[in-house]
Every structure is written in C-alpha cells, then in structure tokens.
Amino acid sequence: MKAVVRDRYGSPDVLRLAAVDTPEVGAGQALVRVRAASLNTADSDHLWGRPRIARIGSGLRRPATGRVGLDVAGTGGAVGPGVAEVRAGDRVWADLFSHGHGSLAEYVRVPATALAPIPAGVSFEVAATVPHSGVLALQALRAGGPIRPGHRVLINGAGGCVGPFAVQIAKVHGAGVTDVDHEGKLDLLRQVGADRVVDYTREDVTASRARYDLILDIAAVRSVLRFRRCLRPGGRYVLIARTLSGFAEAAVLGGLVTLVSSKRMGVFGWRPNERRDLATLGRLVEQGSVKPCIDRRFRLDDAAEAFRYLQSGRARGKVLITPSKTSSVRPR
C-alpha cells in the first residue's frame, strides 16, 4: 500500500510517499481503509516535533514512528481476534492522536476500541474533518461551563481548524459570538455564524469595552491577563495551549485571577477521541446544525503541499487528503 512517512522532524520537505506493507491485525485491532483524512494544527506540530517537551513521548531525536496523520474516516477491513466494536464494511472515524497516527495512508491499523460509527447522513470527507478539531472545540467550550442563550462568547483565533467548529457549537446553544482573526478569515467566520468579527491587525479586542461570559483563546499569542479585563464578573477564560510556557502562564496567572476574583481563567484537560463527544458532533453535523468547512483537497502524493498550505495560514477551514485519484484542488 501507499503511505506518507517521514524519518525525522522538520518541514513538509521531510515527507515522502512510500510503498509499505499493509499492516496485519492482531488481537483487539482493526484495519481501516482510509477514505479521507484531514490536517490539523496538531499534525503540523507533530511534523516539527513541537513543543519539544512532547518529544519525550514521540521520540527525542527522531520520531518514534514514521506515520503521519490524526483524523481518519473510512471503512472497516480485517479485524483481529476478540474484536466486537467494528466489522468489515462499517463506516468509522477516529482521532489517532493517542493511537500512533498514520491516517495519511491507504490503510491504517488501530485498536478497534478507538473507532466509532459515522452517522449515516455524514459523508467520509465531512467526517474526516471532525474527530480532532471538533472534539477539541466541544470540550474547550464545555470546560468554560454551560453556555446559555444570550451569553456573549469571544473566540480568539477563530479562523483555523478548531474555530469554525467552536463558533457553530456556541451558536447552537444560543450565544452571541464575536470572532477574532485576520482579514482573510473574516468572511469564513461570517459564513459559519459569527455575529461580529474583528480583524486583529486593525483592532485590539482586549482594549475594547465589550465584556464576555466566555473567552476561548485558540490563538494563544497574548498574555492571559490581557483578556481578564474582557470578562464579565463570573466570566470564564479557556486557553487551548500549544506551548509549555503558554500552559504555565495560564495555569499560574489564570489560577491567581481565579483565586482573587469572580472571574475564572485557565486551561482545560483535553481528552482525545472521546466516543461520547464524537456521537454529539455526529448528531449536530447530521442535523445540519454544524457544517464543517472544507477548503482544499489533496492526494496522498501531494501531502507535503497540503502541509505547506496549512502552515501558510491561508486555509479557510479544513484541508483534506484522500488516497483516491481525485485531482488536487490547488490554492486559488
């Protein structure tokens, strides 16, 4: 079979398409024929080996595995002894963050317990966008406490992989949503339901008089204390941390703010590939309440180009990679 692999950390230049053996399944494992996969910021971080502390688990000097790709949607193939969760032909999806990666391939072997059924009304391409970014958005919003109708929600860095899901989930709960990103992403954010958009190159949202019940900080480029003034009394700030320093600042300074005021600030404990959350998102997508945004489609042999496009910051929604011979959609 064909698979995208790498031997070292680095830019998309380290990626190559290789012919490898189709994995054999053992006890508790299932083989998935990949119909579609999508890229996430976490895929880019994994490619570069960032943050460096993460290399404790992924390989200190070189990647412990050459496999690449988190989100997978496909059909069940061969299953090993003791597998009851999936049968050949089942439509399944998963986030492989905790299961060795490897969705950028024609087939991937995973623990059968990692797979969940794709709702009947959801296509493989749409399903491939959801497991990582969708679950991350859902859990981050939930970590801030219940969103009530009429709540005001600010999403900072809303135009990437996670933000469009967060916008739509917040709107499902009746919130008014303000999104922050650069000008090239604002039309996308309006399309997915933002009530107000802010171009951070022209306006500093932390200097405005607007106050919010919940702030979800995906961009994670400013001090958490800058956002403290934007919270209403009783408001909550949740950071999706990408660096150790960002995590530490939110935990320490956010914890102090929480101790001395009615405002709550901090990070949250992400749990990848939660079946309950995938089921919730599946219902929302099937109902049309959440509509994943797909920007570009690439073939397996164009994976390096797909990563370059993601890393350019120009992607308006998710970037798909499919093992089929469908032509790549080049940047306009």
C-alpha positions as CSV (number, residue, x, y, z in Angstrom):
1,M,0.0,0.0,0.0
2,K,1.0,3.7,-0.2
3,A,1.6,5.8,2.9
4,V,3.0,9.2,3.8
5,V,6.0,8.7,6.0
6,R,9.0,10.7,7.5
7,D,12.3,9.7,9.1
8,R,13.0,13.0,11.0
9,Y,11.4,16.1,12.4
10,G,11.2,19.2,10.2
11,S,9.3,21.0,7.5
12,P,7.0,19.3,5.0
13,D,10.1,18.5,3.0
14,V,10.7,15.5,5.3
15,L,7.6,13.8,4.0
16,R,7.6,11.2,1.3
17,L,5.1,8.8,-0.3
18,A,6.3,5.2,0.2
19,A,5.2,1.7,-0.7
20,V,4.9,-0.2,2.6
21,D,3.4,-3.4,3.7
22,T,-0.3,-3.4,4.5
23,P,-0.5,-3.9,8.3
24,E,-1.6,-7.2,9.7
25,V,-4.1,-7.1,12.6
26,G,-3.6,-8.7,15.9
27,A,-5.9,-9.2,18.9
28,G,-8.2,-6.2,19.5
29,Q,-7.1,-4.4,16.4
30,A,-8.9,-3.4,13.2
31,L,-7.7,-2.4,9.7
32,V,-9.4,0.7,8.3
33,R,-9.4,1.5,4.6
34,V,-8.9,5.3,4.6
35,R,-11.4,7.2,2.5
36,A,-10.5,10.7,3.8
37,A,-8.2,12.3,6.3
38,S,-7.8,16.0,7.3
39,L,-5.0,18.1,8.6
40,N,-4.9,19.9,11.9
41,T,-2.5,22.3,13.6
42,A,-1.5,19.4,15.8
43,D,-0.4,17.5,12.7
44,S,1.9,20.4,11.8
45,D,3.2,20.5,15.4
46,H,3.8,16.7,15.3
47,L,5.7,17.1,12.0
48,W,8.1,19.6,13.5
49,G,8.3,17.9,16.9
50,R,6.7,20.8,18.8
51,P,6.6,21.6,21.6
52,R,9.9,20.0,22.3
53,I,8.7,18.6,25.6
54,A,6.3,16.4,23.6
55,R,9.3,14.6,22.1
56,I,9.5,12.7,25.4
57,G,6.6,10.7,24.1
58,S,7.2,10.9,20.3
59,G,11.0,10.4,20.2
60,L,13.7,12.7,21.5
61,R,16.0,13.0,18.4
62,R,13.9,11.2,15.8
63,P,10.2,10.4,15.6
64,A,9.5,7.1,17.2
65,T,7.0,6.4,14.4
66,G,7.3,7.4,10.8
67,R,3.5,7.5,10.4
68,V,1.6,10.8,9.9
69,G,-2.0,11.9,10.2
70,L,-4.6,12.2,13.0
71,D,-8.1,12.4,11.6
72,V,-9.4,9.3,9.7
73,A,-12.7,8.4,8.1
74,G,-13.0,5.1,6.3
75,T,-14.4,1.6,6.2
76,G,-13.6,-1.3,8.4
77,G,-11.5,-4.1,6.9
78,A,-9.9,-7.1,8.6
79,V,-10.3,-7.4,12.3
80,G,-8.3,-9.3,14.9
81,P,-9.4,-11.8,17.5
82,G,-11.7,-10.5,20.2
83,V,-13.0,-7.5,18.2
84,A,-16.7,-6.8,18.5
85,E,-16.7,-3.0,18.0
86,V,-16.3,-2.9,14.3
87,R,-17.0,-5.3,11.3
88,A,-15.7,-5.3,7.8
89,G,-17.5,-2.6,5.8
90,D,-18.5,-0.5,8.7
91,R,-18.2,3.3,8.2
92,V,-15.9,4.5,11.0
93,W,-14.0,7.6,12.2
94,A,-11.3,8.4,14.8
95,D,-8.7,10.7,16.1
96,L,-5.4,8.8,16.1
97,F,-3.6,11.2,18.4
98,S,-3.3,8.6,21.1
99,H,-3.1,5.6,18.7
100,G,0.1,6.1,16.7
101,H,-1.1,8.4,14.0
102,G,-1.0,7.1,10.4
103,S,-4.2,8.3,8.7
104,L,-2.2,9.5,5.6
105,A,-2.2,6.1,4.1
106,E,-4.4,3.8,2.1
107,Y,-4.9,1.6,5.2
108,V,-4.2,2.2,8.9
109,R,-4.2,-0.3,11.7
110,V,-5.8,0.9,15.0
111,P,-7.2,-0.5,18.2
112,A,-10.8,-1.4,17.5
113,T,-11.9,0.5,20.6
114,A,-10.7,3.7,19.1
115,L,-13.2,3.5,16.2
116,A,-16.7,5.0,16.4
117,P,-19.5,4.7,13.8
118,I,-20.0,7.6,11.3
119,P,-23.7,8.7,11.2
120,A,-25.5,7.6,8.1
121,G,-26.0,11.1,6.8
122,V,-22.4,12.2,7.0
123,S,-20.0,11.7,4.1
124,F,-16.5,10.4,4.5
125,E,-15.0,13.8,3.6
126,V,-17.1,15.7,6.1
127,A,-16.5,13.0,8.8
128,A,-12.7,13.3,8.3
129,T,-12.8,17.0,9.4
130,V,-14.4,16.3,12.8
131,P,-12.6,13.9,15.2
132,H,-9.7,16.1,16.3
133,S,-10.8,19.7,15.8
134,G,-14.4,19.2,16.5
135,V,-13.9,17.4,19.8
136,L,-11.3,19.9,20.9
137,A,-13.8,22.7,20.2
138,L,-16.6,21.0,22.0
139,Q,-14.5,20.1,25.1
140,A,-12.9,23.6,25.3
141,L,-16.3,25.3,25.3
142,R,-17.7,22.8,27.8
143,A,-14.8,23.4,30.1
144,G,-15.9,27.0,30.4
145,G,-19.2,25.9,31.9
146,P,-22.7,25.8,30.4
147,I,-23.3,28.2,27.5
148,R,-26.7,29.8,28.0
149,P,-28.9,31.6,25.4
150,G,-27.8,35.2,25.3
151,H,-24.3,34.6,26.6
152,R,-21.6,36.6,24.8
153,V,-18.7,34.4,23.6
154,L,-15.4,35.6,22.2
155,I,-13.3,33.2,20.2
156,N,-9.7,34.5,19.6
157,G,-8.0,32.9,16.6
158,A,-11.3,31.6,15.2
159,G,-10.4,31.1,11.6
160,G,-8.2,28.0,11.9
161,C,-9.1,24.3,12.3
162,V,-10.9,24.4,15.6
163,G,-12.5,27.9,15.5
164,P,-15.3,27.3,12.9
165,F,-16.5,24.3,15.0
166,A,-16.4,26.4,18.2
167,V,-18.4,29.2,16.5
168,Q,-21.2,26.9,15.4
169,I,-21.4,24.9,18.6
170,A,-21.7,28.2,20.6
171,K,-24.4,29.3,18.3
172,V,-26.3,26.0,18.7
173,H,-26.5,27.0,22.4
174,G,-27.9,30.4,21.6
175,A,-24.8,32.5,22.3
176,G,-23.8,35.7,20.6
177,V,-20.4,35.1,19.1
178,T,-17.6,37.5,18.4
179,D,-14.6,36.1,16.4
180,V,-11.1,37.5,16.1
181,D,-8.7,36.7,13.2
182,H,-7.1,38.4,10.3
183,E,-9.0,39.9,7.4
184,G,-8.6,36.9,5.1
185,K,-10.6,34.7,7.5
186,L,-13.5,37.1,8.4
187,D,-15.8,36.1,5.5
188,L,-15.5,32.5,6.5
189,L,-16.4,33.4,10.1
190,R,-19.4,35.3,9.0
191,Q,-20.5,32.3,6.9
192,V,-20.4,29.9,9.9
193,G,-22.5,32.3,12.0
194,A,-20.3,34.9,13.8
195,D,-22.4,37.8,15.0
196,R,-19.4,40.1,14.9
197,V,-15.9,39.7,13.5
198,V,-12.7,41.6,14.5
199,D,-9.6,42.0,12.4
200,Y,-6.8,41.8,14.9
201,T,-4.5,43.8,12.6
202,R,-6.8,46.8,12.9
203,E,-8.4,46.4,16.4
204,D,-7.2,45.2,19.7
205,V,-10.2,43.4,21.2
206,T,-8.6,43.5,24.7
207,A,-8.7,47.3,24.6
208,S,-12.4,47.5,23.8
209,R,-15.2,48.0,26.3
210,A,-17.0,44.8,25.3
211,R,-17.3,42.2,28.1
212,Y,-17.9,38.5,27.6
213,D,-19.3,35.5,29.5
214,L,-16.8,33.1,27.9
215,I,-13.5,33.7,26.0
216,L,-12.0,30.8,24.1
217,D,-8.4,31.6,23.2
218,I,-7.2,29.4,20.3
219,A,-4.5,31.8,19.0
220,A,-2.7,31.7,22.4
221,V,-0.3,34.6,21.5
222,R,-1.1,37.1,24.2
223,S,-0.9,37.2,28.0
224,V,-4.0,35.8,29.7
225,L,-4.0,39.0,31.8
226,R,-4.9,41.0,28.7
227,F,-8.1,39.1,28.5
228,R,-9.0,39.4,32.1
229,R,-10.4,42.9,31.6
230,C,-12.7,41.5,28.8
231,L,-14.5,39.1,31.1
232,R,-17.8,39.9,32.9
233,P,-18.0,39.2,36.6
234,G,-18.3,35.4,36.7
235,G,-16.9,35.1,33.2
236,R,-14.6,32.3,32.1
237,Y,-11.4,32.3,30.0
238,V,-10.3,29.0,28.5
239,L,-6.9,28.6,26.7
240,I,-6.1,25.9,24.2
241,A,-2.4,25.9,25.0
242,R,0.2,25.0,22.3
243,T,3.4,25.7,24.2
244,L,4.6,24.8,27.7
245,S,5.1,28.5,28.5
246,G,1.6,29.3,27.5
247,F,0.2,26.4,29.6
248,A,2.2,27.5,32.6
249,E,1.2,31.1,32.3
250,A,-2.5,30.3,32.0
251,A,-2.3,27.8,34.9
252,V,-0.3,30.1,37.3
253,L,-1.6,33.6,36.4
254,G,-5.0,32.4,35.5
255,G,-5.2,30.5,38.8
256,L,-4.3,33.6,40.7
257,V,-7.1,35.6,38.9
258,T,-9.5,32.8,39.8
259,L,-8.5,32.9,43.5
260,V,-8.8,36.7,43.9
261,S,-11.8,37.5,41.7
262,S,-15.1,36.1,40.4
263,K,-13.5,35.5,37.0
264,R,-12.2,32.1,36.1
265,M,-9.2,31.7,33.9
266,G,-7.1,28.7,32.9
267,V,-6.5,25.7,30.6
268,F,-8.5,22.5,30.3
269,G,-7.9,18.8,30.2
270,W,-8.3,17.6,26.7
271,R,-9.4,14.0,26.2
272,P,-8.8,13.0,22.5
273,N,-11.2,10.7,20.6
274,E,-14.0,10.6,23.2
275,R,-16.8,8.5,21.7
276,R,-19.5,10.4,23.5
277,D,-18.2,13.7,22.0
278,L,-18.0,12.2,18.6
279,A,-21.6,11.0,18.9
280,T,-22.7,14.5,19.9
281,L,-20.8,16.1,17.0
282,G,-22.2,13.4,14.6
283,R,-25.7,14.4,15.5
284,L,-25.1,18.1,15.1
285,V,-23.4,17.5,11.7
286,E,-26.2,15.2,10.5
287,Q,-28.8,17.7,11.6
288,G,-27.0,20.5,9.8
289,S,-26.5,22.5,12.9
290,V,-22.7,22.2,12.5
291,K,-21.4,22.3,8.9
292,P,-17.7,21.6,8.7
293,C,-15.8,23.9,6.3
294,I,-13.6,22.2,3.7
295,D,-11.1,24.5,1.9
296,R,-8.8,22.3,-0.2
297,R,-8.5,18.6,-1.2
298,F,-5.1,17.0,-2.0
299,R,-4.0,13.5,-2.9
300,L,-1.6,11.4,-0.8
301,D,1.3,12.2,-3.1
302,D,0.6,15.9,-2.6
303,A,0.7,15.7,1.2
304,A,3.8,17.9,1.5
305,E,2.0,20.6,-0.5
306,A,-1.1,20.2,1.7
307,F,1.0,20.8,4.9
308,R,2.7,23.8,3.3
309,Y,-0.8,25.3,2.6
310,L,-1.9,24.6,6.1
311,Q,1.2,26.2,7.6
312,S,0.8,29.3,5.3
313,G,-2.1,30.4,7.4
314,R,-4.3,30.9,4.3
315,A,-6.5,27.8,4.8
316,R,-10.1,28.8,5.3
317,G,-11.4,25.7,7.0
318,K,-10.0,22.1,6.9
319,V,-7.5,20.7,4.4
320,L,-8.4,17.2,3.2
321,I,-6.1,14.4,2.0
322,T,-7.7,11.5,0.2
323,P,-6.0,8.3,-1.1
324,S,-8.2,8.3,-4.2
325,K,-7.1,9.6,-7.5
326,T,-9.2,12.7,-7.2
327,S,-7.3,15.7,-8.6
328,S,-5.8,18.1,-6.0
329,V,-7.5,21.4,-5.6
330,R,-4.8,24.0,-5.9
331,P,-4.8,27.3,-4.0
332,R,-6.7,29.9,-5.9
